[in-house]
């Protein structure tokens, strides 16, 4: 046995065997993420959890509207008001001073008895935060189950509230999928979509094992009872964090429901301008440094192991003997097939389509794009009050 080991060492050297070991370990890390952690999203069924109530509750949908958004009037608000659900209301908190726009909101409110409207007059001297507006919306709402969305987002169908309400049968916190939509379908927009898909996939992979740390800003909710028990939002010094830092503070292993269905999805409009999209990602990613060490490690480990795996494989193909080169290539092909299979299935569960054919581009370049986003702070760093 010792003689055989010595022959292997003489043939491949300690350095070559160490490189092979590194590739195998990194391959195992990648398979864990795509074959187990992410694949749980595809396999997840809400009905596997213990039901806490026997029927869908009345829902208050709350949206904080900052400034004058014509698309909100013409498309988004009608999509909310025309939902097919028995007991719900839409609570709009308008932050602005344009009385003509506010009167238009009032006109719509007068036609729908289940719409509530509040105005908060922001100005240059007094900045009204999103959390302050949501606080007002929560106080204005009449129902126990609260569901939050944002301007720029539109439900995928008229049964969105019905499917999200299902989550309240199983927990006090509910989160659903949200996907971006770009005007053009090109390589640039595909890369932007996949970066956001990866962000959502990481969040849902943790959410389905009761370790939630993030929910899409346009598609989550919690109960008034839970909100009151925590005395409202935390991190009041910044204008973001209501969908991650606050949820991390109140989420437990028994109170979270993940609703995965195309009917529970919302679609968010995104700018196709690269610089604007990067700024958007940096701004709302500013809370990442406040995440727990375990959460940050889960997010970073996949990306870092992917980069190191690619580098180690390239080095192996260059310097190792032929049989090990072929082994490294075969392992890389096997990894990609598993990644593609897992990503395609998970994407369909989260409402994304058309992922498979171009996925190799994100697989290779995605870490670079994510590094570019994280390498600098937002120009509009969230406002901080002392």
C-alpha positions in Angstrom: 0.0 0.0 0.0 2.8 2.4 0.9 4.6 1.5 -2.3 1.5 2.4 -4.4 1.1 5.7 -2.5 4.7 6.6 -3.2 4.3 5.8 -6.9 1.3 8.1 -7.0 3.2 10.9 -5.3 6.2 10.4 -7.6 3.9 10.5 -10.6 1.7 13.5 -9.7 3.8 15.3 -7.0 2.5 16.7 -3.7 1.5 20.0 -5.4 -0.5 18.2 -8.1 -2.4 16.1 -5.6 -3.0 19.1 -3.4 -4.6 20.9 -6.4 -6.8 17.8 -7.0 -7.9 17.8 -3.4 -8.7 21.5 -3.6 -10.8 21.0 -6.7 -12.7 18.1 -5.1 -13.4 20.1 -1.9 -14.6 23.1 -3.9 -16.7 20.8 -6.1 -18.4 19.4 -3.0 -19.2 22.9 -1.7 -20.8 23.8 -5.0 -22.8 20.6 -5.1 -24.1 21.3 -1.6 -25.4 24.7 -2.7 -27.0 23.7 -6.0 -27.9 20.1 -5.2 -29.2 20.6 -1.6 -29.5 24.2 -0.4 -31.0 25.8 -3.5 -32.9 22.7 -4.6 -34.8 22.9 -1.4 -36.6 25.9 -2.9 -37.9 23.7 -5.7 -39.0 20.9 -3.4 -40.6 23.2 -0.7 -44.3 22.9 0.0 -46.0 25.2 2.5 -48.4 22.5 3.5 -45.5 20.5 5.0 -45.7 23.1 7.9 -48.1 23.0 10.8 -51.3 25.0 10.1 -52.0 27.6 12.7 -55.4 28.9 11.5 -58.0 27.2 9.4 -58.9 30.0 6.9 -57.4 32.8 5.0 -57.7 36.1 7.0 -58.7 39.5 5.8 -55.7 41.4 4.3 -54.6 45.0 4.5 -52.3 45.8 1.6 -50.0 48.8 2.4 -48.0 50.8 -0.1 -46.0 54.0 0.7 -46.0 56.2 -2.4 -43.3 58.8 -2.5 -43.8 61.6 -5.1 -46.0 61.6 -8.2 -46.0 58.3 -10.0 -48.3 58.2 -13.0 -47.8 54.5 -13.6 -49.0 53.8 -10.1 -52.3 55.6 -10.9 -52.9 53.9 -14.3 -51.6 50.4 -13.8 -50.4 49.4 -10.3 -53.2 50.8 -8.1 -55.9 49.3 -10.4 -54.1 45.9 -10.3 -54.3 46.1 -6.5 -57.9 47.2 -6.3 -59.1 44.6 -8.7 -57.7 41.6 -6.8 -60.0 38.6 -6.5 -60.2 38.2 -2.7 -63.2 38.3 -0.4 -62.0 40.6 2.4 -59.1 43.0 1.7 -58.3 46.7 1.6 -55.6 48.8 0.0 -54.0 51.4 2.2 -52.0 54.1 0.3 -49.8 56.5 2.2 -48.9 59.4 -0.2 -45.7 61.3 0.7 -45.8 64.5 -1.3 -47.3 68.0 -1.7 -48.8 67.9 -5.2 -52.5 68.5 -4.5 -53.6 67.7 -8.0 -52.1 64.3 -7.7 -53.6 63.8 -4.3 -57.0 64.8 -5.6 -56.7 62.1 -8.3 -55.9 59.5 -5.5 -59.0 60.8 -3.6 -61.1 60.4 -6.7 -60.1 56.8 -7.0 -60.6 56.2 -3.3 -64.1 57.5 -3.6 -64.9 54.8 -6.1 -63.6 52.0 -4.0 -64.9 51.6 -0.5 -62.0 49.3 0.4 -59.3 51.8 -0.3 -57.8 54.0 2.4 -55.7 57.1 1.7 -53.4 59.2 3.9 -51.2 62.1 2.9 -47.9 63.0 4.6 -46.5 66.3 3.3 -42.7 65.9 2.9 -40.4 68.8 2.2 -36.7 69.6 1.9 -36.4 70.4 5.6 -38.4 67.5 7.0 -37.6 64.2 5.4 -40.3 61.5 6.0 -38.8 58.1 6.0 -40.4 55.0 4.5 -40.7 53.5 7.9 -42.6 56.5 9.2 -45.0 56.2 6.2 -45.4 52.4 6.8 -46.1 53.1 10.5 -48.9 55.4 9.4 -50.2 52.8 7.0 -50.2 50.1 9.7 -52.2 52.4 12.0 -54.7 53.2 9.3 -55.2 49.5 8.3 -58.2 47.8 9.9 -57.1 44.1 9.5 -54.7 42.0 11.5 -52.8 40.5 8.5 -50.6 43.1 6.7 -49.1 42.8 3.3 -46.6 45.3 1.9 -45.8 46.2 -1.7 -44.1 49.2 -3.4 -44.7 51.6 -6.3 -43.0 50.1 -9.4 -44.3 46.6 -8.6 -47.4 44.9 -10.0 -48.9 41.5 -9.1 -48.5 38.8 -11.6 -52.3 38.0 -11.5 -55.5 39.0 -9.8 -55.1 36.2 -7.3 -51.9 37.6 -5.7 -53.6 38.5 -2.4 -55.3 35.1 -2.2 -52.1 33.2 -2.6 -50.1 35.4 -0.2 -53.0 35.2 2.3 -52.5 31.4 2.3 -49.2 32.0 4.1 -50.9 33.5 7.1 -52.5 30.1 7.8 -49.0 28.8 8.6 -47.1 31.8 10.2 -47.0 35.4 11.3 -44.5 36.5 8.6 -45.1 35.8 4.9 -42.7 36.3 2.0 -43.2 35.7 -1.7 -41.1 36.0 -4.8 -40.5 39.1 -6.8 -38.7 39.3 -10.1 -37.4 42.3 -12.1 -38.6 43.2 -15.6 -36.5 45.2 -18.1 -37.7 46.8 -21.3 -35.1 45.0 -23.4 -34.0 41.4 -23.4 -30.3 41.4 -24.1 -27.1 40.2 -22.5 -26.9 43.1 -20.1 -30.4 42.8 -18.9 -30.0 39.0 -18.5 -27.0 39.5 -16.3 -28.9 42.0 -14.1 -31.8 39.6 -13.9 -29.6 36.8 -12.8 -27.8 38.9 -10.1 -31.3 39.6 -8.6 -32.3 36.0 -9.1 -29.3 34.9 -7.1 -30.2 37.4 -4.3 -33.7 36.0 -4.2 -32.6 32.4 -4.4 -30.2 32.8 -1.4 -33.0 34.4 0.6 -35.6 31.8 -0.2 -33.1 28.9 0.4 -32.7 30.2 3.9 -36.4 31.1 4.3 -37.6 27.5 3.6 -35.4 26.2 6.4 -36.7 28.8 8.8 -33.6 31.0 8.7 -35.1 34.0 7.0 -33.0 37.1 6.7 -34.5 39.0 3.7 -37.8 39.5 1.9 -38.4 41.3 -1.4 -39.6 44.9 -0.5 -42.6 44.5 -2.8 -43.9 41.2 -1.5 -43.9 40.4 2.2 -46.0 40.8 5.2 -46.5 40.2 8.9 -49.3 40.4 11.5 -50.2 43.5 13.5 -49.8 41.4 16.7 -46.2 40.6 15.9 -45.5 44.2 14.9 -47.0 45.5 18.2 -45.1 43.0 20.3 -41.8 44.3 19.0 -42.9 48.0 19.3 -42.4 48.6 15.6 -39.5 48.9 13.3 -35.8 48.9 14.5 -32.8 50.7 13.0 -34.8 53.9 12.8 -31.7 55.8 11.9 -31.7 54.6 8.3 -34.4 54.8 5.7 -34.2 51.1 4.7 -34.1 47.8 6.5 -37.8 47.2 7.0 -37.7 44.1 4.8 -34.5 42.6 6.1 -33.0 44.0 9.4 -36.4 44.2 11.0 -37.5 40.8 9.8 -34.3 39.3 11.1 -35.1 40.7 14.5 -38.7 39.2 14.6 -38.4 36.0 12.6 -38.2 32.6 14.5 -38.2 29.0 13.4 -42.0 28.8 13.9 -43.5 32.0 12.6 -42.3 32.3 9.0 -44.2 31.2 5.8 -42.7 31.1 2.3 -45.2 31.2 -0.5 -43.8 29.9 -3.7 -46.1 30.1 -6.7 -46.2 32.1 -9.9 -49.6 33.4 -8.7 -47.9 34.8 -5.5 -45.3 36.7 -7.5 -44.9 40.4 -8.2 -43.1 41.9 -11.1 -40.8 45.0 -10.4 -39.9 47.5 -13.2 -36.2 48.1 -13.4 -34.1 50.6 -15.2 -32.2 49.1 -18.1 -29.5 51.8 -17.6 -26.5 49.9 -16.1 -25.4 52.8 -13.7 -28.9 53.3 -12.4 -29.4 49.6 -11.8 -26.0 49.3 -10.0 -27.0 52.3 -7.8 -30.3 50.7 -7.0 -28.5 47.4 -5.9 -25.9 49.3 -3.9 -28.5 51.4 -2.1 -30.7 48.5 -1.0 -27.7 46.4 -0.3 -26.3 48.9 2.2 -27.8 46.8 5.1 -25.7 43.8 4.3 -22.9 44.7 6.7 -25.5 44.5 9.6 -26.5 40.9 8.7 -25.4 38.1 11.1 -22.1 36.3 10.4 -23.9 33.1 9.5 -26.0 34.8 6.9 -23.1 36.7 5.3 -21.1 33.5 5.3 -23.9 31.6 3.5 -24.1 34.3 0.8 -20.4 34.7 0.3 -19.4 31.0 0.4 -21.1 30.0 -2.8 -19.7 33.0 -4.8 -16.2 32.6 -3.4 -16.1 28.8 -3.8 -17.3 29.2 -7.4 -14.5 31.6 -8.3 -11.8 29.5 -6.6 -13.2 26.4 -8.3 -12.9 27.9 -11.7 -9.4 29.1 -11.0 -8.3 25.8 -9.7 -9.8 24.0 -12.7 -8.0 26.2 -15.1 -4.7 25.7 -13.4 -5.3 21.9 -13.4 -6.0 21.9 -17.1 -2.7 23.8 -17.7 -0.3 22.1 -15.5 -1.5 18.6 -14.6 -0.9 15.4 -16.6 -3.4 14.4 -19.3 -5.5 12.0 -17.2 -6.0 14.6 -14.5 -6.8 17.3 -17.0 -9.5 15.1 -18.4 -10.8 14.4 -14.8 -10.9 18.1 -14.1 -12.8 18.8 -17.3 -15.3 16.0 -16.6 -15.9 17.3 -13.1 -16.4 20.8 -14.4 -19.0 19.5 -16.9 -20.7 17.5 -14.2 -20.9 20.5 -12.0 -22.3 22.7 -14.7 -25.1 20.1 -15.5 -26.1 20.0 -11.8 -26.0 23.8 -11.6 -28.1 24.2 -14.7 -30.6 21.6 -13.6 -31.0 23.1 -10.2 -31.1 26.7 -11.4 -33.7 25.9 -14.1 -36.0 24.2 -11.6 -35.6 26.9 -8.9 -36.1 29.7 -11.4 -39.4 28.2 -12.5 -40.5 27.9 -8.9 -39.6 31.6 -8.3 -41.3 32.8 -11.5 -38.3 33.4 -13.7 -38.3 32.1 -17.2 -35.7 31.7 -20.0 -32.8 31.1 -17.6 -31.2 27.9 -19.0 -29.7 28.8 -22.4 -27.6 31.7 -21.3 -26.9 30.6 -17.7 -23.3 29.9 -18.5 -22.7 33.7 -18.8 -23.9 34.4 -15.3 -22.1 31.3 -14.0 -18.8 32.7 -15.1 -19.3 36.5 -14.9 -21.8 36.7 -12.1 -19.2 37.0 -9.2 -17.5 39.8 -11.1 -20.7 41.8 -11.4 -21.6 41.1 -7.7 -18.1 42.3 -6.7 -18.5 45.5 -8.8 -21.7 46.2 -6.9 -20.2 45.6 -3.5 -16.9 47.3 -4.2 -18.3 50.8 -3.6 -21.0 52.5 -1.6 -24.2 54.0 -2.9 -24.1 57.6 -4.0 -27.4 58.0 -2.1 -26.3 56.3 1.1 -29.4 55.8 3.2 -30.2 58.8 5.4 -28.9 58.5 8.9 -30.1 60.5 11.9 -28.3 60.8 15.2 
